[in-house]
Amino acid sequence: MGRKVLVIGAGGREHAIVRQLAQSPEDPIIFAAPGNPGTGVLAQNVDLDPLVPDDVVGFCRREAVDLVIIGPEDPLIEGLADHLHKAGFAVFGPGAQGARLEGDKEFAKEVLASAGVPTPHHHAFSSSRAALKHLDNIELPVVIKACGAAQGKGVAVCSNRDEAESFIRECLDDQRFGGAGLRILIEECIFGPELSVLVVTDGQSYCMLAPSRDHKRIGEKDTGPNTGGMGAFAPVDLPSDLHEEIDTRIILPVLAELRRRDIPYRGVLYAGLMLTESGPQVLEFNCRFGDPETQVVLPLLQEDFLELCVSTAAGKLGGYLQGLPGGGDNGPDDWPGAGMTDWKKHCVVVVGASDGYPGKYVKGKAIELPEPDESDRWIIHAGTTYSELGLVTSGGRVLGSVGTGASLSEARQAAYDLLNETHFEGLIYRRDIAVIGGESSG
């Protein structure tokens, strides 16, 4: 009988994780808590609240779970991994100390400064009066961020004073983001393409999965408010010298700084970067797999995802990576863990959202899906549930249409073709995902 794995979460990221685990030659028994209709096809969904650690620990004991993979940020920030470790369970996901990198952006800036890692200059505020006074002394545009985790929506790029003042008041006075926005950062605005790098680490050893790019704005040509992500693609073609620069200027120093602070970290460190003219700078850290980046990075793995997670949780990632091939002709040799990825394959996900997202949207709309998954395209469930109408919408980001191919343009075409066969009232999506320089790159 295969290992028993519990995946914590209910979104598209968790469906992608379950889907990748199900392809393991070990044939694991997979549970998803609470899961969604997509995970329910490949795993047993379990009615557990991830924010009630005693219930999660109790389930793991009853089922003799071998590994827990924690998907969302909230349970990580609240210390679910610590509770599970204390009870003797292997966990893929950092404890509360490590998760502060996402849960407290001011702390993340402190870590970056100590590590000497480039990041935009900033000031922190908990008073709107002080923040507004600061605006009088700086140049616009600026970036304003809620210090806490706000599901990717607590960031605003403000080109003028009115926009900046409005967002400051939303955070600090109106408390739009609850406790996550009671303290804010006002950052200098830097420019360049963004890049997401997912680093799997046990605190000592690490590997970097395929670089990806997320499209966060709701509208084409990156217009409108930020969302949790409207689509992504991988791998991103990078200049050869940038591989080593990301590794040596950003990843290595940050992991060394965590060790210096005696902060254990076993799981994913997500580095959100901007590639400026002066080099890569860190925009943010997340303490878990990105969503939707996970949906395009995991399908590119050519090694067993389950073994990667098991080795990481056990603190034995170094030994596991020693047995892997280097990049060779199939990837960059100066990208740690390049042998994990099939660099000749491309993947694109286009998010189908509910009209009104990221603001108010209607739930409960019947969903018509195409035929079951195919080898080069499939649907990832994010905000779906079952009702008397069958499968219906239950979230702002409802699903992800994933396509793969030998080129980025092939993968993009597969994703959009599949989405065109998917229907629900109020379906919206961007039509320019994975378009580079006006054309989809091949």
SETI-933441 format. One record per residue (C-alpha): residue in three letters; residue number from 1; x, y, z. Coordinates in pm, whole numbers. Each point is the difference from the previous one (the first is absolute). Layout:
<pts>
PT:ALA:NUM:X:Y:Z
...
</pts>
This chain:
<pts>
PT:MET:1:0:0:0
PT:GLY:2:131:345:-95
PT:ARG:3:74:285:234
PT:LYS:4:-290:195:149
PT:VAL:5:19:369:-85
PT:LEU:6:-225:277:130
PT:VAL:7:-19:317:-211
PT:ILE:8:-132:301:189
PT:GLY:9:-208:250:-198
PT:ALA:10:-293:38:-237
PT:GLY:11:118:204:-300
PT:GLY:12:160:-36:-338
PT:ARG:13:346:-36:151
PT:GLU:14:-115:-299:203
PT:HIS:15:-167:-164:-300
PT:ALA:16:328:40:-192
PT:ILE:17:195:-151:291
PT:VAL:18:-240:-296:29
PT:ARG:19:14:-55:-375
PT:GLN:20:380:-13:4
PT:LEU:21:10:-230:302
PT:ALA:22:-243:-238:-173
PT:GLN:23:256:-51:-279
PT:SER:24:259:-140:241
PT:PRO:25:106:-359:-75
PT:GLU:26:-43:-66:372
PT:ASP:27:-378:28:-43
PT:PRO:28:-59:194:323
PT:ILE:29:-327:17:190
PT:ILE:30:-93:369:-10
PT:PHE:31:-231:198:225
PT:ALA:32:-96:366:-59
PT:ALA:33:-128:219:282
PT:PRO:34:-245:138:-78
PT:GLY:35:73:-41:-371
PT:ASN:36:-230:85:-290
PT:PRO:37:-183:-186:-280
PT:GLY:38:325:-27:-195
PT:THR:39:202:-153:282
PT:GLY:40:-292:-233:72
PT:VAL:41:63:-183:-329
PT:LEU:42:354:-99:102
PT:ALA:43:-12:15:380
PT:GLN:44:-238:-46:291
PT:ASN:45:-130:340:109
PT:VAL:46:-14:42:377
PT:ASP:47:-217:253:183
PT:LEU:48:273:160:212
PT:ASP:49:63:364:82
PT:PRO:50:374:66:-56
PT:LEU:51:-13:274:265
PT:VAL:52:-100:-250:271
PT:PRO:53:333:-181:53
PT:ASP:54:-129:-250:256
PT:ASP:55:-248:-135:-255
PT:VAL:56:271:-33:-264
PT:VAL:57:236:-176:242
PT:GLY:58:-281:-232:111
PT:PHE:59:-75:-99:-360
PT:CYS:60:368:-67:-71
PT:ARG:61:17:-228:302
PT:ARG:62:-313:-193:-94
PT:GLU:63:113:-52:-358
PT:ALA:64:373:-43:74
PT:VAL:65:87:271:-251
PT:ASP:66:360:-11:-123
PT:LEU:67:29:353:-139
PT:VAL:68:-195:326:24
PT:ILE:69:34:261:-276
PT:ILE:70:-140:339:105
PT:GLY:71:-118:205:-297
PT:PRO:72:-146:336:115
PT:GLU:73:178:274:188
PT:ASP:74:-245:47:289
PT:PRO:75:55:-342:167
PT:LEU:76:376:43:-42
PT:ILE:77:-1:347:151
PT:GLU:78:-214:-127:289
PT:GLY:79:251:-278:73
PT:LEU:80:-173:-317:-119
PT:ALA:81:336:-149:-98
PT:ASP:82:128:54:355
PT:HIS:83:-297:-187:149
PT:LEU:84:51:-290:-241
PT:HIS:85:375:-15:67
PT:LYS:86:-64:-8:373
PT:ALA:87:-234:-295:-54
PT:GLY:88:270:-183:-196
PT:PHE:89:-121:42:-359
PT:ALA:90:212:81:-305
PT:VAL:91:-104:332:-150
PT:PHE:92:74:173:-328
PT:GLY:93:-43:364:98
PT:PRO:94:182:235:240
PT:GLY:95:-94:71:359
PT:ALA:96:-136:334:117
PT:GLN:97:349:154:25
PT:GLY:98:80:-71:-364
PT:ALA:99:-350:95:-113
PT:ARG:100:55:351:138
PT:LEU:101:176:69:-330
PT:GLU:102:-348:13:-153
PT:GLY:103:-208:92:302
PT:ASP:104:204:310:85
PT:LYS:105:146:192:-294
PT:GLU:106:188:231:235
PT:PHE:107:177:-302:148
PT:ALA:108:80:-124:-351
PT:LYS:109:160:337:-79
PT:GLU:110:209:-32:317
PT:VAL:111:122:-346:-107
PT:LEU:112:85:130:-347
PT:ALA:113:195:293:144
PT:SER:114:199:-226:232
PT:ALA:115:74:-237:-288
PT:GLY:116:105:284:-231
PT:VAL:117:-261:-92:-259
PT:PRO:118:-124:275:-235
PT:THR:119:-359:112:57
PT:PRO:120:-188:330:-47
PT:HIS:121:48:267:268
PT:HIS:122:-296:32:235
PT:HIS:123:-154:160:308
PT:ALA:124:-256:-162:230
PT:PHE:125:-307:169:153
PT:SER:126:-291:-87:226
PT:SER:127:-152:351:-5
PT:SER:128:-166:144:-310
PT:ARG:129:98:349:116
PT:ALA:130:369:-90:6
PT:ALA:131:-25:-189:-329
PT:LEU:132:-168:292:-176
PT:LYS:133:261:240:134
PT:HIS:134:270:-230:-143
PT:LEU:135:-163:28:-343
PT:ASP:136:80:372:0
PT:ASN:137:373:-76:8
PT:ILE:138:37:-269:-262
PT:GLU:139:-32:-39:-374
PT:LEU:140:-287:-185:-165
PT:PRO:141:-83:-263:-112
PT:VAL:142:25:-209:318
PT:VAL:143:-96:-351:100
PT:ILE:144:-211:-42:313
PT:LYS:145:-27:-342:166
PT:ALA:146:-194:-140:292
PT:CYS:147:265:-150:229
PT:GLY:148:-203:-315:63
PT:ALA:149:-117:-270:-240
PT:ALA:150:-299:122:-204
PT:GLN:151:-45:-273:-264
PT:GLY:152:199:194:-257
PT:LYS:153:-236:299:9
PT:GLY:154:173:218:260
PT:VAL:155:229:176:-246
PT:ALA:156:-65:316:-203
PT:VAL:157:222:178:-249
PT:CYS:158:-102:365:36
PT:SER:159:90:244:-276
PT:ASN:160:-140:310:169
PT:ARG:161:-75:147:342
PT:ASP:162:-374:-74:-10
PT:GLU:163:54:-371:-71
PT:ALA:164:261:-27:276
PT:GLU:165:-212:181:257
PT:SER:166:-305:-211:-86
PT:PHE:167:186:-330:46
PT:ILE:168:167:117:322
PT:ARG:169:-340:86:147
PT:GLU:170:-149:-330:-119
PT:CYS:171:270:-189:188
PT:LEU:172:48:204:318
PT:ASP:173:-336:173:51
PT:ASP:174:-259:-221:-172
PT:GLN:175:190:-320:86
PT:ARG:176:-84:-155:-336
PT:PHE:177:252:-280:61
PT:GLY:178:-72:-44:371
PT:GLY:179:304:-57:217
PT:ALA:180:218:-60:-307
PT:GLY:181:-26:367:-95
PT:LEU:182:36:171:337
PT:ARG:183:362:71:-87
PT:ILE:184:117:87:-349
PT:LEU:185:318:44:-201
PT:ILE:186:49:288:-241
PT:GLU:187:265:-108:-250
PT:GLU:188:184:161:-285
PT:CYS:189:-137:-113:-334
PT:ILE:190:250:-198:-206
PT:PHE:191:-44:-118:-357
PT:GLY:192:58:-313:-205
PT:PRO:193:-156:-340:-72
PT:GLU:194:-104:-208:300
PT:LEU:195:118:-354:69
PT:SER:196:-111:-266:246
PT:VAL:197:257:-248:131
PT:LEU:198:-118:-291:215
PT:VAL:199:283:-135:214
PT:VAL:200:-42:-336:173
PT:THR:201:224:-14:307
PT:ASP:202:50:-192:323
PT:GLY:203:191:295:145
PT:GLN:204:339:-134:-108
PT:SER:205:-30:-129:-356
PT:TYR:206:-228:140:-266
PT:CYS:207:-112:-24:-360
PT:MET:208:-164:261:-220
PT:LEU:209:-297:-107:-211
PT:ALA:210:-69:145:-344
PT:PRO:211:-26:382:1
PT:SER:212:-353:119:-75
PT:ARG:213:-187:324:-58
PT:ASP:214:-336:88:152
PT:HIS:215:-248:254:-140
PT:LYS:216:-148:171:306
PT:ARG:217:-213:283:-144
PT:ILE:218:-362:-71:-90
PT:GLY:219:18:162:-346
PT:GLU:220:192:-52:-322
PT:LYS:221:332:182:-35
PT:ASP:222:28:-12:380
PT:THR:223:-276:250:74
PT:GLY:224:-243:21:289
PT:PRO:225:34:-115:361
PT:ASN:226:223:-279:125
PT:THR:227:-147:-346:41
PT:GLY:228:126:-330:135
PT:GLY:229:122:-69:-355
PT:MET:230:-180:-26:-336
PT:GLY:231:241:-240:-169
PT:ALA:232:362:-107:-21
PT:PHE:233:254:-175:-220
PT:ALA:234:325:-193:41
PT:PRO:235:284:-23:-61
PT:VAL:236:103:362:-53
PT:ASP:237:293:35:-238
PT:LEU:238:278:181:190
PT:PRO:239:345:125:-101
PT:SER:240:262:-255:107
PT:ASP:241:174:237:241
PT:LEU:242:-327:66:184
PT:HIS:243:-26:-361:120
PT:GLU:244:309:28:217
PT:GLU:245:-85:355:109
PT:ILE:246:-340:-103:138
PT:ASP:247:162:-290:181
PT:THR:248:302:179:150
PT:ARG:249:-142:350:62
PT:ILE:250:-343:-102:130
PT:ILE:251:-67:-365:86
PT:LEU:252:330:-96:165
PT:PRO:253:22:309:226
PT:VAL:254:-362:-25:113
PT:LEU:255:29:-367:95
PT:ALA:256:327:76:179
PT:GLU:257:-169:284:191
PT:LEU:258:-281:-233:110
PT:ARG:259:259:-245:133
PT:ARG:260:184:283:176
PT:ARG:261:-325:91:174
PT:ASP:262:-57:-368:85
PT:ILE:263:-328:-3:-193
PT:PRO:264:-70:-353:-129
PT:TYR:265:-152:-12:-348
PT:ARG:266:-124:-312:-178
PT:GLY:267:-227:64:-294
PT:VAL:268:-24:260:-276
PT:LEU:269:150:346:7
PT:TYR:270:-172:201:-273
PT:ALA:271:205:298:-119
PT:GLY:272:-194:262:-194
PT:LEU:273:262:192:-196
PT:MET:274:18:298:-232
PT:LEU:275:271:-8:-266
PT:THR:276:118:362:-1
PT:GLU:277:274:153:-213
PT:SER:278:232:-20:301
PT:GLY:279:-81:-365:69
PT:PRO:280:-268:-208:175
PT:GLN:281:-167:143:311
PT:VAL:282:-235:-174:244
PT:LEU:283:-357:132:0
PT:GLU:284:-137:-252:247
PT:PHE:285:38:-342:157
PT:ASN:286:-269:-261:37
PT:CYS:287:38:-300:229
PT:ARG:288:-183:-247:-226
PT:PHE:289:-61:-100:-360
PT:GLY:290:-133:289:-207
PT:ASP:291:-346:-6:-153
PT:PRO:292:-24:-12:-302
PT:GLU:293:377:-56:-49
PT:THR:294:-24:-350:148
PT:GLN:295:-240:-97:-276
PT:VAL:296:268:58:-266
PT:VAL:297:318:-92:190
PT:LEU:298:-95:-344:133
PT:PRO:299:-101:-145:-342
PT:LEU:300:357:70:-118
PT:LEU:301:153:-229:263
PT:GLN:302:167:-309:-142
PT:GLU:303:76:-146:343
PT:ASP:304:-233:-138:267
PT:PHE:305:-167:290:182
PT:LEU:306:-90:-223:295
PT:GLU:307:363:-98:59
PT:LEU:308:103:364:-22
PT:CYS:309:-250:93:273
PT:VAL:310:83:-300:220
PT:SER:311:375:70:-18
PT:THR:312:-55:368:78
PT:ALA:313:-225:-67:299
PT:ALA:314:254:-251:138
PT:GLY:315:292:244:-33
PT:LYS:316:164:-230:-255
PT:LEU:317:-35:210:-313
PT:GLY:318:375:14:-60
PT:GLY:319:27:-378:-35
PT:TYR:320:-300:-8:-231
PT:LEU:321:140:272:-227
PT:GLN:322:337:-176:-29
PT:GLY:323:-170:-276:-194
PT:LEU:324:-148:234:-259
PT:PRO:325:152:89:-338
PT:GLY:326:130:351:-63
PT:GLY:327:-153:242:-246
PT:GLY:328:207:-123:-296
PT:ASP:329:-158:56:-340
PT:ASN:330:-340:12:166
PT:GLY:331:54:300:224
PT:PRO:332:245:246:158
PT:ASP:333:283:-155:202
PT:ASP:334:14:310:223
PT:TRP:335:-361:-38:116
PT:PRO:336:4:-215:319
PT:GLY:337:-225:-301:-49
PT:ALA:338:-28:51:-377
PT:GLY:339:-28:-376:-42
PT:MET:340:-344:8:164
PT:THR:341:-149:183:-300
PT:ASP:342:-70:-95:-361
PT:TRP:343:122:324:-161
PT:LYS:344:-122:-100:-346
PT:LYS:345:-360:4:117
PT:HIS:346:-218:310:48
PT:CYS:347:-311:53:208
PT:VAL:348:-266:275:13
PT:VAL:349:-299:49:229
PT:VAL:350:-281:248:-67
PT:VAL:351:-227:75:296
PT:GLY:352:-374:8:-55
PT:ALA:353:-149:239:257
PT:SER:354:-345:123:100
PT:ASP:355:-113:336:-136
PT:GLY:356:66:267:263
PT:TYR:357:317:-161:137
PT:PRO:358:212:120:184
PT:GLY:359:-296:198:138
PT:LYS:360:-348:-136:65
PT:TYR:361:-105:-295:-216
PT:VAL:362:-293:-241:-22
PT:LYS:363:31:-362:112
PT:GLY:364:-204:-309:-82
PT:LYS:365:16:12:-381
PT:ALA:366:-13:-339:-174
PT:ILE:367:328:-107:-164
PT:GLU:368:27:-200:-323
PT:LEU:369:337:-168:-37
PT:PRO:370:151:-164:-308
PT:GLU:371:84:-369:-24
PT:PRO:372:229:-150:267
PT:ASP:373:367:94:20
PT:GLU:374:227:-57:-298
PT:SER:375:375:-42:7
PT:ASP:376:69:352:-128
PT:ARG:377:-286:196:162
PT:TRP:378:-215:-19:311
PT:ILE:379:-218:204:237
PT:ILE:380:115:96:350
PT:HIS:381:-281:69:249
PT:ALA:382:42:306:225
PT:GLY:383:-336:152:98
PT:THR:384:-245:-280:-77
PT:THR:385:-244:-206:207
PT:TYR:386:-299:-228:-42
PT:SER:387:-362:105:51
PT:GLU:388:-342:-122:-116
PT:LEU:389:96:146:-340
PT:GLY:390:311:-217:-16
PT:LEU:391:340:164:-29
PT:VAL:392:-27:374:71
PT:THR:393:221:302:59
PT:SER:394:96:81:359
PT:GLY:395:294:241:-30
PT:GLY:396:141:294:-189
PT:ARG:397:262:-206:-180
PT:VAL:398:-211:-297:-105
PT:LEU:399:235:-222:-198
PT:GLY:400:323:-16:-196
PT:SER:401:30:-124:-356
PT:VAL:402:343:-161:-40
PT:GLY:403:174:-80:-326
PT:THR:404:341:-149:-77
PT:GLY:405:206:-18:-317
PT:ALA:406:342:-13:-159
PT:SER:407:-10:380:-29
PT:LEU:408:-160:278:198
PT:SER:409:-236:79:-287
PT:GLU:410:-117:-364:-15
PT:ALA:411:-61:-7:374
PT:ARG:412:-185:332:-14
PT:GLN:413:-221:-121:-285
PT:ALA:414:-86:-319:188
PT:ALA:415:-98:196:312
PT:TYR:416:-223:245:-186
PT:ASP:417:-160:-272:-214
PT:LEU:418:-98:-185:317
PT:LEU:419:-132:315:165
PT:ASN:420:-217:67:-306
PT:GLU:421:-171:-335:68
PT:THR:422:-69:100:362
PT:HIS:423:-311:198:91
PT:PHE:424:-170:171:292
PT:GLU:425:-200:320:24
PT:GLY:426:229:296:67
PT:LEU:427:321:-172:-111
PT:ILE:428:281:253:-52
PT:TYR:429:365:-52:-88
PT:ARG:430:298:180:-145
PT:ARG:431:78:-63:-365
PT:ASP:432:367:96:20
PT:ILE:433:144:-257:240
PT:ALA:434:348:-110:-109
PT:VAL:435:16:263:-274
PT:ILE:436:350:143:-14
PT:GLY:437:82:317:-190
PT:GLY:438:-331:-8:-181
PT:GLU:439:39:-362:-111
PT:SER:440:-15:-333:180
PT:SER:441:358:-124:3
PT:GLY:442:81:-335:-151
</pts>
